[in-house]
Amino acid sequence: MAKVKGSGTKQSPWQLTTPSGSSEYQMYKDESLDPPALVCVVGKTELRYDLRCLDDLNAMLKKHGDWMPLGSADEQKPAADGTVEAWGRSPKNPVGGWYGLKKGLRGRFGMYVPPLMEALGLAEVEHNPKNNRMRAI
């Protein structure tokens, strides 16, 4: 597992790279928000995901027990069935819908959350040009 730079605070965000390695971005926890959030900064765009997604995704992957495709997609596009992205917006997940918190920017869960899970030692993520998968460790 690669050592991640940053400590996950706004002052020292985690420095991450998308699974394909094509883009760099930053994430940090903001527990002062309601609900507490994982803030993802990509260039000038800020996305937010419910902070509990880390524990919930880890639990789901452990139950799944095998590799799962990431399936990243924008909010406006449908997510492929059986992917991390589809789970991150499913009415059947623990929050009953989107983990993304900013309307219009709730997608891309399967792009930005998995590298943090890997950096935190919770998951293994593939790093191919496309069609990457992840699994719990």
C-alpha positions as CSV (number, residue, x, y, z in Angstrom):
1,M,0.0,0.0,0.0
2,A,1.4,3.4,-1.0
3,K,1.8,5.9,1.8
4,V,-0.7,8.6,1.5
5,K,0.3,12.3,1.9
6,G,-1.8,14.5,4.1
7,S,-3.6,13.7,7.3
8,G,-7.2,14.2,6.2
9,T,-7.9,17.6,7.6
10,K,-8.8,20.8,5.6
11,Q,-5.3,22.2,6.4
12,S,-3.6,18.9,5.4
13,P,-5.9,17.0,3.0
14,W,-5.1,13.6,1.7
15,Q,-3.4,13.8,-1.7
16,L,-4.9,11.1,-4.0
17,T,-5.0,9.9,-7.6
18,T,-7.9,8.4,-9.4
19,P,-7.7,4.6,-9.9
20,S,-6.5,5.1,-13.6
21,G,-3.8,7.5,-12.4
22,S,-5.1,10.2,-14.8
23,S,-6.1,12.8,-12.2
24,E,-5.0,14.1,-8.8
25,Y,-7.4,15.4,-6.2
26,Q,-7.6,16.0,-2.5
27,M,-10.0,14.8,0.2
28,Y,-10.5,15.6,3.9
29,K,-13.0,14.9,6.7
30,D,-15.2,17.7,7.8
31,E,-17.1,16.5,10.9
32,S,-18.6,20.0,11.5
33,L,-20.9,19.6,8.5
34,D,-24.4,18.1,8.9
35,P,-24.1,15.2,8.1
36,P,-20.4,14.9,8.6
37,A,-18.8,14.7,5.2
38,L,-15.8,13.6,3.2
39,V,-14.9,16.7,1.1
40,C,-13.4,15.9,-2.3
41,V,-11.6,18.8,-4.1
42,V,-11.0,18.2,-7.8
43,G,-9.4,21.3,-9.4
44,K,-11.9,24.1,-8.5
45,T,-14.8,21.6,-8.0
46,E,-15.9,20.5,-4.5
47,L,-17.8,17.3,-4.1
48,R,-19.1,15.9,-0.8
49,Y,-19.9,12.4,0.3
50,D,-21.5,11.3,3.6
51,L,-18.6,10.4,5.9
52,R,-20.2,7.2,6.9
53,C,-19.6,5.9,3.3
54,L,-16.2,4.7,4.3
55,D,-17.5,2.3,7.0
56,D,-20.6,1.3,5.0
57,L,-18.6,0.6,1.8
58,N,-16.1,-1.4,3.7
59,A,-18.8,-3.5,5.3
60,M,-20.6,-4.1,2.0
61,L,-17.3,-5.1,0.3
62,K,-16.5,-7.6,3.1
63,K,-20.0,-9.1,2.7
64,H,-19.6,-9.2,-1.1
65,G,-16.3,-11.0,-0.6
66,D,-14.9,-10.6,-4.1
67,W,-13.8,-7.9,-6.6
68,M,-16.5,-5.4,-7.5
69,P,-16.3,-3.1,-10.5
70,L,-16.0,0.7,-9.7
71,G,-18.4,1.9,-12.4
72,S,-17.8,5.6,-11.9
73,A,-20.5,7.8,-13.5
74,D,-21.7,11.4,-13.2
75,E,-24.9,12.0,-11.3
76,Q,-26.9,12.6,-14.6
77,K,-25.8,9.2,-16.0
78,P,-27.1,5.8,-14.9
79,A,-24.6,3.6,-13.0
80,A,-24.0,0.1,-14.3
81,D,-25.6,-2.6,-12.1
82,G,-23.4,-4.4,-9.7
83,T,-20.8,-1.6,-9.4
84,V,-19.6,0.5,-6.4
85,E,-21.1,3.5,-8.1
86,A,-24.6,1.8,-8.3
87,W,-24.3,0.9,-4.6
88,G,-23.4,4.5,-3.7
89,R,-26.7,5.7,-5.0
90,S,-29.0,2.7,-4.4
91,P,-32.1,2.9,-2.3
92,K,-31.0,-0.4,-0.8
93,N,-27.7,1.0,0.7
94,P,-27.6,1.9,4.5
95,V,-28.4,5.6,3.8
96,G,-31.3,4.7,1.4
97,G,-29.9,6.6,-1.6
98,W,-27.1,8.9,-2.6
99,Y,-23.9,9.1,-0.5
100,G,-23.1,12.2,-2.6
101,L,-24.4,15.3,-0.8
102,K,-24.2,18.2,-3.4
103,K,-27.1,18.1,-5.9
104,G,-25.7,17.9,-9.4
105,L,-22.4,16.6,-8.1
106,R,-23.5,13.4,-6.3
107,G,-21.9,11.0,-8.7
108,R,-18.4,9.8,-9.2
109,F,-18.5,7.9,-5.9
110,G,-16.8,5.0,-7.7
111,M,-13.9,7.3,-8.8
112,Y,-13.1,9.3,-5.7
113,V,-13.9,7.1,-2.7
114,P,-12.0,3.9,-3.6
115,P,-8.5,5.4,-3.7
116,L,-9.1,6.8,-0.2
117,M,-10.3,3.4,1.0
118,E,-7.0,2.0,-0.4
119,A,-4.9,4.7,1.2
120,L,-6.5,4.0,4.6
121,G,-5.8,0.3,4.2
122,L,-9.4,-0.7,3.9
123,A,-9.5,-2.0,0.3
124,E,-7.4,-3.1,-2.6
125,V,-8.0,-1.1,-5.9
126,E,-6.9,-1.9,-9.4
127,H,-5.1,0.8,-11.4
128,N,-5.7,0.0,-15.0
129,P,-6.5,2.7,-17.7
130,K,-10.3,1.8,-17.2
131,N,-12.7,-0.8,-15.9
132,N,-11.0,-1.0,-12.4
133,R,-12.3,-3.0,-9.5
134,M,-11.9,-3.0,-5.7
135,R,-12.3,-5.4,-2.9
136,A,-12.1,-5.3,0.9
137,I,-8.8,-6.2,2.6
